[in-house]
Amino acid sequence: MTVVELPAWDELVVPLSAEQAAAIEREELANVLAGPTPGIWRVKTGSKVGVIVGEDWEVRVSPKLNVPRLMFLLAYAADQRGWRNLVTGFAAEADFFAAIANGFSWHATWALDRNLLRGYVHRDERRVDVRGRVRFGDQIARGAGLPVPVEISYDDFTEDVLENRMLKTAALLLLRFPRVPAEARRRLQRVRSVLDVVEPIADWRDVKAPPITRLNQTYEAALRLAELILAAASLSDKAGRVKSTTFVFDMNKVFEDFVTAAFREAMRKYGGAVRDQVKTHSLDLGDRLKLKPDLSWWDGGSCLAVLDAKYKAIDDGLMRHDDAYQMLAYCVSYDLRRGYLVYAKDSGAESRRHQLRNIDCEIIVTAVDVEQEPEDVLSQIDHLAARVVAEHTLLAAA
């Protein structure tokens, strides 16, 4: 197998087949341009990290952030209370895909060993024997008086519940990748075997786990990881034949989800409501250009603060021009005198305050050092929350 490995946020000239180049472009893992000679391509990677696997080739883009810290960001965004349990099995791996495979396989087998979940699933079927309730309307419409087969509905007590379907689908997707660690592969094969009668999910990208109750609580960690896997994985096919399998995360989204979850938790003690992706304001009278800040803090119908989380490469330590224009639009539209841009520190950003000329408004750039220990990263978000509250209180009293 031909393996091409690339770092995130870099530009390289590498040999690729036309199929590999097309797959990278299709999955938006990087920008690919023709190089100086046939078979040589200029590849510019960005915030997307992950792996694409074809029949005899593999392309990987590795994150700048080390694996334990990346797994912490993913785990905390998924479960603010149980993230410590969620990262079990992650710390020993240097490769983030292997870490997720290990973590999920461990939690899935642990859950299935303790309680193979069963529940009632509603079925609408056509059978020669009668079970449950006959759907007379469908029977008459279909059969024109024919006695069999019979249109019936019934509730089946089965293992084919959503929780098990999610675990099996995630296991099958991970097993498609060749470089899954041997121990994780054995556990994934065991998950597949235990859930042999369970039907995998055909369209999995937007599937969410059901609410956690006392009946399925042993599945909680495995389901959180299954959600991550199902959201990141995809299959590309041509005329019904699978051409490539993809597992990709956008670090912009990972960082944004983490900051959203952590900031919301940090603001609980201050009151008000933290909202994400609010679209209450627009830039023109036709209401066609909606503003959608990542985070905003509200008191009833009044917006008190706006924040945007960014995981982008910064060249000069300040902030990107497009981010500054975007935050200025938020501040003007929401009638705020201060806005907050939150960058990951390894993007190159530095914390500082920018006063805008000819307008009573400033943009605060905060750099969160995500390379620190989890408790220290959360402490940085706590300090940001306290700063937002304190500066709003000063402005309100002025």
Secondary structure, 3 states (H helix, E strand, C coil): CEEEEEECCCEEEEECCHHHHHHHHHCCCEEEEECCCCCEEEEEECCEEEEEECCCEEEEEECCCCHHHHHHHHHHHHCCCCHHHHCCCCCCCCCHHHHHHHHHHHHHHHHHHHCCCCEEEEEEEEECCCCCEECHHHHHHHHCCCCCCEEEEEEEEECCCHHHHHHHHHHHHHHCCCCCCHHHHHHHHHHHHHCCCCCCCCCCCCCCCCCCCCCCHHHHHHHHHHHHHHHHEEEEEECCEEEEEEEEEEHHHHHHHHHHHHHHHHCHHHCCEEEECCCCEECCCCCCCEECCCEEEEECCEEEEEEEEECCCCCCCCCCHHHHHHHHHHHHHCCCCEEEEEEEHHHCCCCEEEECCCCCCEEEEEEECCCCCHHHHHHHHHHHHHHHHHHHHHHHHC
